[in-house]
Amino acid sequence: MSNIIRYRPPSLLHQLQRLSQEWDQLFDPSHQFIEDSSMVETSHWAPAVDIKEEPARFVLLADIPGVDPKDIEISMENGVLTIKGERIATRTEESQEYTRIERSKGSFYRRFALPDTADADKITAEGRHGVLRIIIPKREKTSAKKISVQDKRD
């Protein structure tokens, strides 16, 4: 006689756990299906970036190990900061057979919309130990200007 297996629908708790895992995966920055305007489809990889706001400036930190700081292009146009570069595989690496490859090679391209308070003329950048650090000073906030309406009666 064959065994009878009774069907048990997933419990509500199980369904909530599964939904929670899917939700966490949706907001995981390393997840490939997240649509992020700072990652462009033409890039081979996108460096991880942290941005923090301080009272007088914004600080952007990008993990770009293996890329010479001289080979990184940073520009600011119309309130958008762009970081471009390329991590190149050496000939020795190309000829070797790897069991596992997780470090991406190729070009990267990231774009970040900055607020109006960012001072594009005073942006500085430095590369150290594989971390690109971009300092974006803030401009002083301009106070709202009140404009009076003149009465133009004939």
C-alpha positions as CSV (number, residue, x, y, z in Angstrom):
1,M,0.0,0.0,0.0
2,S,1.4,3.4,-0.9
3,N,1.8,6.1,1.7
4,I,-0.7,8.9,1.7
5,I,0.7,12.4,2.0
6,R,-1.6,15.0,3.2
7,Y,-1.3,18.4,1.5
8,R,-0.7,21.3,4.0
9,P,-0.9,24.8,2.6
10,P,1.8,27.1,3.7
11,S,1.0,28.9,6.9
12,L,0.5,32.6,7.1
13,L,3.8,32.9,9.0
14,H,5.7,31.0,6.3
15,Q,4.1,33.2,3.6
16,L,5.1,36.4,5.6
17,Q,8.7,35.1,6.0
18,R,9.0,34.4,2.3
19,L,7.5,37.9,1.5
20,S,10.0,39.5,3.9
21,Q,12.9,37.7,2.1
22,E,11.7,38.9,-1.3
23,W,11.3,42.4,0.1
24,D,14.9,42.4,1.5
25,Q,16.2,41.1,-1.8
26,L,14.4,43.9,-3.6
27,F,16.3,46.5,-1.6
28,D,19.6,44.8,-1.5
29,P,22.1,47.1,-3.4
30,S,24.0,44.1,-4.6
31,H,20.9,42.6,-6.2
32,Q,21.2,42.7,-10.0
33,F,17.5,43.5,-10.7
34,I,17.4,46.8,-8.9
35,E,17.0,49.8,-11.2
36,D,19.4,52.5,-10.2
37,S,19.8,55.5,-12.3
38,S,23.4,55.8,-11.2
39,M,24.2,52.4,-12.8
40,V,24.2,52.5,-16.6
41,E,23.4,49.4,-18.7
42,T,26.5,50.0,-20.8
43,S,28.8,49.5,-17.8
44,H,30.5,46.2,-17.1
45,W,30.3,46.7,-13.4
46,A,29.4,49.4,-10.9
47,P,31.5,50.3,-7.9
48,A,29.8,50.4,-4.5
49,V,29.3,54.0,-3.4
50,D,28.5,55.6,0.0
51,I,27.3,59.2,0.1
52,K,27.1,61.1,3.3
53,E,25.9,64.7,4.0
54,E,27.7,66.8,6.4
55,P,26.8,70.4,7.4
56,A,29.2,72.0,5.0
57,R,29.7,69.3,2.3
58,F,28.8,66.0,0.8
59,V,31.3,63.2,0.8
60,L,31.1,60.4,-1.8
61,L,33.2,57.2,-1.2
62,A,33.5,54.7,-4.1
63,D,35.2,51.3,-3.9
64,I,37.4,51.1,-6.9
65,P,40.3,48.8,-6.1
66,G,42.7,48.0,-8.9
67,V,41.9,51.2,-10.8
68,D,44.7,53.9,-11.0
69,P,43.2,57.2,-9.8
70,K,44.7,58.8,-13.0
71,D,42.4,56.6,-15.1
72,I,39.2,57.9,-13.4
73,E,37.3,60.7,-15.0
74,I,35.0,62.8,-12.9
75,S,32.8,65.5,-14.3
76,M,29.9,67.6,-13.2
77,E,27.3,69.0,-15.6
78,N,23.8,70.3,-15.0
79,G,23.8,69.1,-11.4
80,V,24.8,65.6,-12.3
81,L,28.1,64.2,-11.0
82,T,29.6,61.5,-13.3
83,I,32.3,59.0,-12.5
84,K,33.9,56.9,-15.3
85,G,36.8,54.6,-15.5
86,E,37.9,51.1,-16.3
87,R,39.5,48.2,-14.5
88,I,41.8,46.4,-16.9
89,A,42.7,42.7,-16.7
90,T,46.5,42.1,-17.0
91,R,47.8,39.7,-19.6
92,T,48.9,37.3,-16.8
93,E,45.4,37.1,-15.5
94,E,43.9,36.5,-18.9
95,S,46.2,33.5,-19.6
96,Q,45.5,31.8,-16.2
97,E,42.6,29.5,-15.6
98,Y,40.5,30.6,-12.6
99,T,38.2,28.4,-10.6
100,R,36.1,31.4,-9.6
101,I,36.1,35.0,-10.7
102,E,34.2,37.6,-8.7
103,R,36.2,40.8,-9.3
104,S,34.7,42.5,-12.3
105,K,36.8,43.9,-15.1
106,G,35.9,46.5,-17.7
107,S,34.4,49.9,-17.7
108,F,32.3,51.5,-15.0
109,Y,30.0,54.5,-15.2
110,R,28.0,56.0,-12.3
111,R,25.9,59.2,-12.3
112,F,24.5,61.1,-9.3
113,A,22.1,64.0,-9.2
114,L,23.3,66.5,-6.7
115,P,21.1,69.1,-5.0
116,D,21.3,72.8,-5.9
117,T,23.4,73.5,-2.8
118,A,26.4,71.5,-4.3
119,D,29.2,73.8,-5.3
120,A,30.5,72.4,-8.6
121,D,33.4,74.7,-8.8
122,K,35.0,73.5,-5.6
123,I,34.7,69.7,-6.0
124,T,37.9,67.8,-5.2
125,A,38.8,64.1,-5.5
126,E,41.5,61.8,-4.2
127,G,42.2,58.1,-4.6
128,R,43.7,56.1,-1.7
129,H,43.9,52.4,-1.0
130,G,41.3,51.6,-3.7
131,V,38.8,54.1,-2.4
132,L,37.9,57.2,-4.4
133,R,36.9,60.1,-2.1
134,I,35.0,63.0,-3.7
135,I,34.4,66.1,-1.6
136,I,31.5,68.3,-2.8
137,P,31.3,71.5,-0.8
138,K,27.9,73.2,-0.2
139,R,27.2,76.7,-1.3
140,E,25.6,79.0,1.2
141,K,21.8,78.8,0.9
142,T,20.4,81.9,-0.8
143,S,17.5,83.4,1.0
144,A,14.3,83.7,-0.8
145,K,14.0,87.0,-2.6
146,K,10.8,88.8,-2.3
147,I,9.7,90.5,-5.5
148,S,7.2,93.3,-5.4
149,V,4.6,93.8,-8.0
150,Q,4.4,97.3,-9.4
151,D,1.1,98.8,-10.2
152,K,1.2,100.0,-13.8
153,R,-1.9,102.1,-14.1
154,D,-2.4,104.4,-17.1
